Structures are given as C-alpha cells and as structure tokens.
Amino acid sequence: MRFPKWLGCYSWIFLLSITFHLEPCLAFSRSFSGKAPTFMTNPQLRLTTMAASEPAESTALLAKSGNHVDETSDEVAKKSTGQTILELAIPAAGALLIDPLMTLADTAFVGRYSDTADQLAGMGSAAALLTFSFYLFNFLCTATTPLIASKRAAGTEEEAIKVGGQALSLALLLGGSLTIFLLSFGQPMLRLMGTSITGESANNYALAFLSVRAFAAPAVFSIEASTGVLRGYLDTKTPIVVLIVANIINLILDVALIAYAGLGPLGAGIATTTAEWISAGLFLSVLAGRLPSADGQLGSNRQTEDGTSISIVPLFKLPPWEEVKPLVVASSSVFFRAVVLQLSLSAAAAMAARGGANLTEGAAASVAAHQIGIQLWILCSFFCDSLAAASQGLVADSLGREDQEGARNVSNTVFIYSAALGLILATLLQIGLSTHWLLDFFTDNESTQVALSKIMPLIVIAQPVNALVFAADGILQGASEFPFQARAMLLSGLTGAATFVALEAGGGSVDTLVHVWTALIALQVMRGLTSMYKLSDKNGPIGLFQQKLVL
C-alpha cells in the first residue's frame, strides 16, 4: 500500500510549515471577523489601549496618529530589539520557505518513486537552471524592501506606494520575458547544465520539468516583488498564510501526479507551478486591497482616513526616470550580484555531472546527490535568511528615521541570533547524517547515497558560516549598500572558482563533487569577510562595533 510512503515523504515538511504558520493564520482569520482590523487599523483605539501603561508615549503618538507610517515605526521602537527581530524573523522563515519547501517535497517524491537515478538527475539539472534563472531577479524583493521601508519611515507613504507599483510591473514584465526565453532555449541550456553527460533519459526528464516550470516565472517574480513590499511595511506574517495554501495544493498534486499517476518530474513541475500561480494571485489581491493582510499594514483591513483601502497594483505605464531611478540603480547592482552567485551555483551543478568518472551511471548519481545536497543547503539558507529579512526592514526603518544607533543594535543582535541558528542547523543535519535518516529519506538508490554521504559533512560545516553571511547581507541591504555587495560578490565568486581549479589541478582520489562543495564554502567565507569589512568601517553606514549591545 502506497499511502504510508507518500505520507512519510511530506508529513515532516507540512508539520514544519504549520509550526511557523499557526499564529499568523489565526490573525488572518480574525481579520475577516472584524476583531483584529479594528485594533490594527484604528490608531485611536490602539493608542488608548497603550495609554493605560505608557501615557507619555501614547500622547506623543496621538499627535502623529494621522500618519500610519509614523505609528508603525514608533511601535517598533517601543519593543526590545530582540523581540522585534524575532517577531519579524519567525514569520519570515515561513514565507521564505515557499519555493524550497515545494521543491524539496518534489525532490523527495521523485526520489522515492523512481527506480533509477535518471529522474532525479534530470530534475536536478533543470532545477539548477531554474534556480539560476529565478534567483537572478531576487532584486525584486531585495531592492524593494529598503526603498519602501525608508520612504515609509520618513513619512512619504505615497512614494512608497509608487515604488511598490513599479516593482510589481517590473516583475510581470521580466517574468513573461523569462518564460519565452526558457521555452525557446531550454534544451541547449540543459545540455550546458550536464544532461549531455547524464544521458538521454535524464535529459528528457529535465526538459519535461523545465517546460512546465517555465510558465511559473511571472508568478515567482510577482511573489518576490509582493514580499518585498510587505517587508517594507514590516509585515512578514501575511506571506505565511499564502505558504500554507501553496504547500497544501502542492501536496495534493504531488500525491496525485507523482505517487499515483506516475508522472515523475513532469508531475512535480505541474504541482509546483500551479501552487505558485495561486500564491501570486493571493499576494496581488492583498496588495490591491481586495483581501485582508495578516498584519493589518496593507490589504482590505488597512484603510485611509476617507475609508478606502490602500491599493498597490502594477502601474502598466512608463514612469519618469527620476521616479524609477532609485529602484533601477538598486536593482542593477543586486542583479549583477545575483548573476555572479547563480553562475557559481549553476557551474557547481554542471561540474557535479562530471563527478562520476565519466560514466553515465556515476554522473547521474553525482548529479542526483548534488540536487539533494543543494536543496538541503537552500532550505537551511532560507531559515538563516529569515533573520536577514528582519534586519533588512528594521535597519532601513532605523536609517529612514536617522536612528543610526538603532541600526547598529539591530545588527549586533541579528549576528548573535544567526550564530546560534547556524549551530542548531549544523547539529540537526549531523544527527540526520549520523542516523542515516537523511540518506534514506531522499532516495533508495545506493550509488546516490554514497555520493551524498561524501558531501554531507561539508554541508554541516557550512551552516554557521552561512548563517553569519546571510545576516551580514540583510544588514547591508537595509543600508542600501547594493553596489558594494555587487563588487564583493564578484571577488567571492572568483575565490570559489580559484579554489575549485586548484583542487582539481591537485588531482588525487577525491571526487569532483567534493571539490565543488569545498569551493562553495570558500565562496561563502569570502562573502562573510568582505561584508564584515564594510560593516565594521567607522565611516560606513553601520559602524558595527561603535555601540554596546542592548537586548
């Protein structure tokens, strides 16, 4: 009977989602009843509630109650730094897991329901190409958040709304263009990703998966831009509601299309693409004011003084250069940085196909192991990025209010939390490796398990480094240090490439796949070193060590 098998593949992923999502979902449901929105959107009521314990501060806020933006920033200032970071980071962790959780579920289902490594190897090559293509445009979130947060904190919400509309328009335009590109040039690009080595069967599976997932590009980019807008309003809870819907849909379709219909990678592509389009529709409806948000900062439960809801929608017109210049400048720097990073990751996937001593079976096992490893890496990275997401919005909020001390304190606290998170993730992965549970969970193929066991220790070691690197990224992005990050990423990419070349030139009996993962760690170490250089600069935007930590 197959029921226990597919349930085991997904139950832990679904329970993980629920762990992060319970409270925001309750808030979302309350928004329909009218209880939560009254408190969240009525400044007088909220300030009256606070006045009982803090009359002086609430009086000051009452003078500003006509400006929702000031209210948001002042409420953040009332809380301890640690409390504020966790309130934003924990929901952000769930929101960031939308794509990796679904991809991880697809990987588990395909891995468990395939008789050879070809299906997983083919999906691995296609997924690496899609990761490269989609994440090149993560500036739609990264650049949007600090621009909106700083304008909102400075009291110019109309400008923040314009930036949001510009980001959504750009998302749809770029997404449609990428869909056409992937459908037109997917086959030759898959060959570059290693399917010419893994064999014709793996190539066919890769092409089937890519042909479906390409249609998700506009949806994925809309999700990125919408998340950036919500983060700019310090709302990390609303995306969690979307995440639950997406994962439930993906689960149902995975079971139907992979476990029962036997469609393999094609079924995985259909499941994920469908879930992402529904997610994009929900995001756009919230920003347009047609659905309520979980946090009350946007959506139909956030209203202006005249009783109308705030509406952030695609503009579908060419704005004046001066209006769009900040978004374009920030986006171009983040785009270049993403190109370098994704080129490194895609090159790693291509080199992984050469880790099987030029034998088709060995190459397929190497790519399959790399696919599993990279999905675990991405999943852990998104946990770490939740703290970066919180710091990004809070640092931009503090600098927008010209509160440099607050920005420094956020930075210091985020680094402490990130170090602890990195150690926890490393411990969990080591337990999964030591008990052989991780190897058995993803695949029964012996050659894939052997290849995976060789790189898992490196993935474990990398977690504390990754956590600190992502924390530094979020802080610098909040300070809008995008050009510096682009230059630093170029140096880091060159460091990783040089490391790989040196290891390969040294020869020996170590597999190429191990060299690939060693080079990825070298890249991350250089990212961390360059970020710390900028953050510790006394003349920089943060001056990390210029203030004592106040939790």
ZAMARGU-4260 file (C-alpha; in steps of 0.2 Angstrom, whole numbers, plus 5000, padded with zeros to 4 digits):
<rodrens>
0) 5000/5000/5000 | 5007/5017/4995 | 4999/5028/5007 | 5011/5027/5021 | 5025/5030/5009
5) 5019/5046/5002 | 5013/5052/5019 | 5031/5050/5026 | 5038/5060/5011 | 5029/5075/5015
10) 5022/5075/5033 | 5038/5082/5041 | 5038/5096/5028 | 5020/5100/5031 | 5022/5100/5050
15) 5037/5112/5049 | 5026/5124/5039 | 5012/5123/5052 | 5024/5126/5066 | 5028/5143/5058
20) 5011/5147/5052 | 4998/5145/5066 | 4998/5162/5074 | 4998/5172/5058 | 4984/5161/5051
25) 4974/5165/5067 | 4977/5183/5064 | 4972/5181/5046 | 4955/5173/5051 | 4952/5186/5064
30) 4954/5199/5050 | 4938/5193/5042 | 4928/5194/5058 | 4932/5212/5061 | 4940/5210/5078
35) 4958/5211/5073 | 4956/5225/5060 | 4948/5236/5072 | 4963/5236/5084 | 4976/5236/5070
40) 4969/5249/5059 | 4961/5261/5072 | 4976/5272/5079 | 4965/5280/5092 | 4959/5263/5099
45) 4977/5256/5099 | 4984/5271/5107 | 4971/5271/5120 | 4975/5253/5124 | 4993/5258/5127
50) 4989/5274/5136 | 4985/5264/5152 | 5003/5259/5155 | 5013/5272/5145 | 5003/5288/5145
55) 5018/5299/5140 | 5022/5289/5125 | 5005/5287/5119 | 5001/5305/5120 | 5016/5308/5109
60) 5009/5295/5097 | 4992/5303/5097 | 4999/5318/5089 | 5005/5308/5075 | 4990/5296/5073
65) 4985/5304/5057 | 5001/5296/5049 | 5000/5277/5049 | 5018/5276/5044 | 5025/5285/5060
70) 5014/5274/5070 | 5022/5258/5063 | 5039/5264/5066 | 5036/5271/5084 | 5028/5254/5089
75) 5043/5245/5083 | 5054/5257/5093 | 5044/5253/5109 | 5049/5235/5109 | 5066/5227/5113
80) 5077/5224/5098 | 5077/5205/5101 | 5058/5204/5102 | 5056/5215/5087 | 5068/5204/5077
85) 5060/5188/5082 | 5043/5194/5078 | 5048/5198/5061 | 5060/5184/5058 | 5050/5169/5063
90) 5035/5173/5051 | 5048/5177/5038 | 5056/5160/5039 | 5039/5153/5034 | 5037/5165/5020
95) 5054/5161/5013 | 5051/5143/5013 | 5038/5144/4999 | 5048/5138/4985 | 5062/5127/4993
100) 5049/5118/5003 | 5039/5114/4987 | 5055/5109/4978 | 5061/5099/4992 | 5044/5090/4993
105) 5045/5087/4974 | 5063/5080/4976 | 5058/5068/4989 | 5043/5062/4980 | 5053/5059/4963
110) 5067/5052/4973 | 5056/5039/4982 | 5045/5034/4967 | 5059/5032/4954 | 5068/5016/4950
115) 5084/5024/4943 | 5093/5040/4947 | 5089/5047/4929 | 5073/5055/4935 | 5081/5064/4950
120) 5096/5068/4940 | 5086/5076/4926 | 5075/5086/4938 | 5091/5091/4947 | 5099/5099/4931
125) 5083/5108/4927 | 5080/5114/4945 | 5098/5121/4945 | 5094/5130/4929 | 5078/5137/4936
130) 5086/5142/4952 | 5099/5152/4942 | 5085/5160/4931 | 5073/5164/4945 | 5086/5170/4958
135) 5094/5182/4946 | 5079/5193/4949 | 5078/5192/4968 | 5082/5211/4967 | 5063/5212/4965
140) 5062/5208/4984 | 5079/5214/4990 | 5079/5231/4982 | 5061/5235/4985 | 5061/5232/5004
145) 5073/5245/5010 | 5067/5258/4997 | 5049/5256/5003 | 5054/5254/5022 | 5065/5270/5022
150) 5051/5281/5012 | 5038/5274/5024 | 5048/5278/5040 | 5052/5295/5033 | 5033/5299/5031
155) 5032/5299/5012 | 5020/5284/5010 | 5014/5290/4993 | 5032/5287/4987 | 5032/5270/4995
160) 5016/5265/4986 | 5024/5271/4969 | 5039/5260/4972 | 5028/5245/4975 | 5018/5248/4959
165) 5034/5249/4949 | 5041/5233/4957 | 5025/5223/4953 | 5025/5230/4935 | 5044/5225/4933
170) 5040/5208/4940 | 5027/5204/4927 | 5037/5211/4913 | 5053/5201/4917 | 5043/5185/4921
175) 5034/5185/4905 | 5051/5188/4896 | 5060/5174/4905 | 5046/5161/4901 | 5048/5165/4882
180) 5067/5163/4884 | 5067/5147/4894 | 5054/5139/4882 | 5065/5144/4867 | 5082/5140/4873
185) 5079/5127/4887 | 5086/5112/4878 | 5104/5119/4874 | 5104/5127/4892 | 5101/5110/4899
190) 5115/5102/4889 | 5126/5115/4897 | 5119/5110/4914 | 5126/5092/4912 | 5112/5082/4904
195) 5123/5078/4889 | 5133/5068/4902 | 5120/5061/4912 | 5111/5053/4897 | 5096/5055/4886
200) 5084/5048/4898 | 5089/5061/4911 | 5089/5074/4898 | 5071/5070/4893 | 5065/5071/4911
205) 5074/5088/4913 | 5066/5095/4898 | 5048/5090/4903 | 5051/5098/4921 | 5058/5114/4913
210) 5044/5116/4900 | 5031/5116/4914 | 5041/5126/4927 | 5045/5140/4914 | 5027/5146/4915
215) 5029/5150/4933 | 5041/5164/4930 | 5029/5178/4931 | 5021/5171/4947 | 5038/5168/4955
220) 5043/5186/4951 | 5026/5193/4957 | 5029/5184/4974 | 5046/5191/4975 | 5040/5209/4972
225) 5025/5207/4984 | 5036/5200/4998 | 5047/5215/4996 | 5033/5227/4998 | 5026/5218/5013
230) 5043/5218/5021 | 5045/5236/5018 | 5029/5238/5029 | 5037/5226/5042 | 5024/5213/5038
235) 5031/5196/5037 | 5016/5187/5043 | 5004/5188/5028 | 5016/5178/5016 | 5014/5163/5029
240) 4995/5162/5025 | 5000/5161/5007 | 5013/5147/5011 | 5001/5136/5019 | 4989/5137/5004
245) 5003/5134/4992 | 5010/5119/5001 | 4993/5111/5003 | 4990/5112/4985 | 5007/5106/4981
250) 5005/5091/4992 | 4988/5086/4985 | 4995/5087/4967 | 5012/5078/4971 | 5002/5064/4978
255) 4990/5063/4963 | 5003/5066/4949 | 5019/5058/4956 | 5013/5044/4968 | 4998/5038/4959
260) 4999/5045/4941 | 5017/5041/4940 | 5022/5057/4930 | 5038/5059/4939 | 5047/5076/4936
265) 5033/5082/4924 | 5020/5079/4938 | 5032/5089/4950 | 5033/5103/4938 | 5014/5104/4936
270) 5011/5104/4955 | 5023/5117/4959 | 5018/5129/4945 | 5000/5128/4950 | 5004/5132/4968
275) 5015/5146/4964 | 5002/5154/4952 | 4988/5153/4966 | 5001/5161/4978 | 5004/5175/4966
280) 4986/5179/4965 | 4983/5179/4983 | 4998/5191/4985 | 4992/5203/4972 | 4974/5203/4979
285) 4981/5208/4997 | 4992/5222/4990 | 4977/5228/4979 | 4966/5229/4995 | 4954/5216/4990
290) 4959/5203/5003 | 4965/5207/5021 | 4983/5205/5027 | 4988/5195/5042 | 4997/5210/5050
295) 4985/5224/5045 | 4998/5235/5037 | 4991/5233/5020 | 4976/5224/5012 | 4957/5227/5014
300) 4959/5229/5033 | 4971/5244/5031 | 4961/5259/5027 | 4965/5278/5024 | 4956/5292/5033
305) 4942/5293/5020 | 4938/5274/5022 | 4946/5267/5007 | 4959/5254/5007 | 4977/5256/5002
310) 4980/5249/4984 | 4997/5244/4977 | 4995/5237/4960 | 5006/5236/4944 | 5007/5253/4935
315) 5007/5247/4917 | 5015/5263/4912 | 5032/5270/4910 | 5036/5281/4925 | 5048/5297/4924
320) 5066/5292/4926 | 5068/5302/4942 | 5054/5292/4950 | 5061/5275/4945 | 5079/5279/4946
325) 5082/5273/4964 | 5074/5256/4960 | 5084/5254/4944 | 5100/5258/4952 | 5097/5246/4967
330) 5091/5233/4956 | 5105/5233/4943 | 5118/5231/4957 | 5108/5217/4965 | 5106/5209/4948
335) 5124/5209/4945 | 5127/5201/4962 | 5114/5188/4959 | 5122/5184/4942 | 5139/5180/4950
340) 5131/5170/4964 | 5120/5160/4952 | 5133/5157/4939 | 5143/5149/4954 | 5129/5138/4959
345) 5125/5133/4941 | 5143/5129/4937 | 5143/5118/4953 | 5129/5109/4946 | 5137/5107/4929
350) 5153/5101/4937 | 5144/5089/4948 | 5139/5079/4932 | 5157/5076/4930 | 5159/5068/4947
355) 5156/5051/4941 | 5172/5047/4932 | 5164/5050/4915 | 5152/5035/4917 | 5134/5039/4914
360) 5128/5030/4929 | 5141/5038/4940 | 5137/5055/4933 | 5118/5053/4936 | 5122/5048/4954
365) 5133/5063/4957 | 5120/5075/4950 | 5106/5067/4960 | 5117/5069/4976 | 5121/5087/4972
370) 5102/5090/4969 | 5098/5083/4986 | 5113/5092/4994 | 5109/5109/4986 | 5090/5108/4991
375) 5096/5105/5009 | 5108/5119/5008 | 5094/5131/5001 | 5082/5126/5014 | 5094/5130/5028
380) 5099/5146/5020 | 5081/5152/5019 | 5080/5149/5038 | 5095/5160/5040 | 5088/5172/5028
385) 5073/5175/5039 | 5084/5184/5051 | 5092/5194/5037 | 5074/5199/5031 | 5070/5205/5048
390) 5086/5215/5049 | 5084/5222/5031 | 5067/5230/5035 | 5072/5236/5053 | 5089/5243/5048
395) 5081/5253/5033 | 5067/5259/5045 | 5080/5265/5058 | 5091/5274/5045 | 5075/5281/5037
400) 5072/5289/5054 | 5090/5294/5055 | 5092/5282/5070 | 5110/5275/5067 | 5111/5268/5085
405) 5096/5258/5082 | 5103/5251/5066 | 5119/5246/5075 | 5109/5237/5089 | 5098/5228/5077
410) 5114/5222/5068 | 5123/5216/5083 | 5108/5207/5089 | 5105/5198/5072 | 5123/5192/5072
415) 5120/5184/5089 | 5104/5175/5084 | 5112/5170/5067 | 5127/5162/5075 | 5115/5152/5087
420) 5104/5147/5072 | 5119/5141/5062 | 5125/5129/5076 | 5107/5122/5078 | 5105/5119/5059
425) 5123/5110/5059 | 5118/5099/5074 | 5101/5094/5066 | 5110/5090/5049 | 5123/5080/5058
430) 5110/5070/5068 | 5101/5066/5051 | 5118/5060/5043 | 5124/5050/5058 | 5107/5041/5059
435) 5107/5038/5040 | 5089/5046/5040 | 5093/5059/5028 | 5101/5047/5016 | 5086/5035/5017
440) 5073/5049/5016 | 5078/5056/4999 | 5082/5040/4989 | 5084/5021/4990 | 5097/5022/4976
445) 5114/5015/4983 | 5125/5025/4972 | 5116/5041/4975 | 5118/5038/4994 | 5136/5035/4993
450) 5139/5051/4983 | 5128/5061/4995 | 5137/5054/5011 | 5153/5062/5004 | 5147/5080/5003
455) 5135/5080/5019 | 5150/5084/5031 | 5154/5099/5021 | 5136/5105/5021 | 5135/5103/5040
460) 5151/5113/5042 | 5145/5127/5031 | 5129/5131/5041 | 5137/5143/5054 | 5146/5152/5041
465) 5130/5153/5030 | 5120/5160/5045 | 5133/5174/5048 | 5134/5178/5029 | 5115/5180/5027
470) 5114/5191/5042 | 5128/5202/5035 | 5119/5203/5018 | 5102/5208/5026 | 5111/5222/5036
475) 5120/5229/5021 | 5104/5228/5010 | 5095/5238/5024 | 5108/5251/5022 | 5106/5251/5003
480) 5124/5246/5001 | 5120/5237/4984 | 5135/5242/4974 | 5147/5237/4987 | 5139/5220/4988
485) 5140/5218/4969 | 5159/5220/4970 | 5161/5209/4985 | 5151/5195/4976 | 5162/5196/4961
490) 5178/5194/4972 | 5169/5179/4981 | 5164/5171/4965 | 5182/5172/4959 | 5188/5165/4976
495) 5177/5150/4974 | 5182/5147/4956 | 5200/5148/4960 | 5198/5136/4974 | 5189/5123/4963
500) 5203/5125/4950 | 5217/5122/4962 | 5208/5107/4970 | 5205/5099/4953 | 5223/5103/4947
505) 5230/5094/4963 | 5222/5078/4957 | 5221/5064/4970 | 5207/5052/4974 | 5194/5065/4980
510) 5179/5066/4969 | 5175/5081/4959 | 5159/5083/4968 | 5168/5086/4985 | 5179/5099/4976
515) 5163/5108/4970 | 5156/5109/4988 | 5173/5114/4995 | 5173/5128/4983 | 5156/5134/4988
520) 5161/5135/5006 | 5176/5146/5000 | 5164/5157/4991 | 5154/5159/5007 | 5169/5163/5018
525) 5174/5177/5006 | 5157/5184/5006 | 5157/5185/5025 | 5175/5193/5026 | 5170/5207/5014
530) 5154/5210/5022 | 5162/5212/5039 | 5175/5224/5032 | 5161/5235/5027 | 5150/5234/5042
535) 5165/5237/5054 | 5170/5253/5044 | 5169/5268/5056 | 5164/5279/5041 | 5152/5266/5035
540) 5133/5266/5037 | 5133/5255/5052 | 5149/5256/5062 | 5145/5239/5069 | 5157/5240/5084
545) 5153/5258/5089 | 5140/5253/5102 | 5137/5242/5116 | 5123/5228/5113 | 5106/5232/5121
550) 5095/5217/5120
</rodrens>
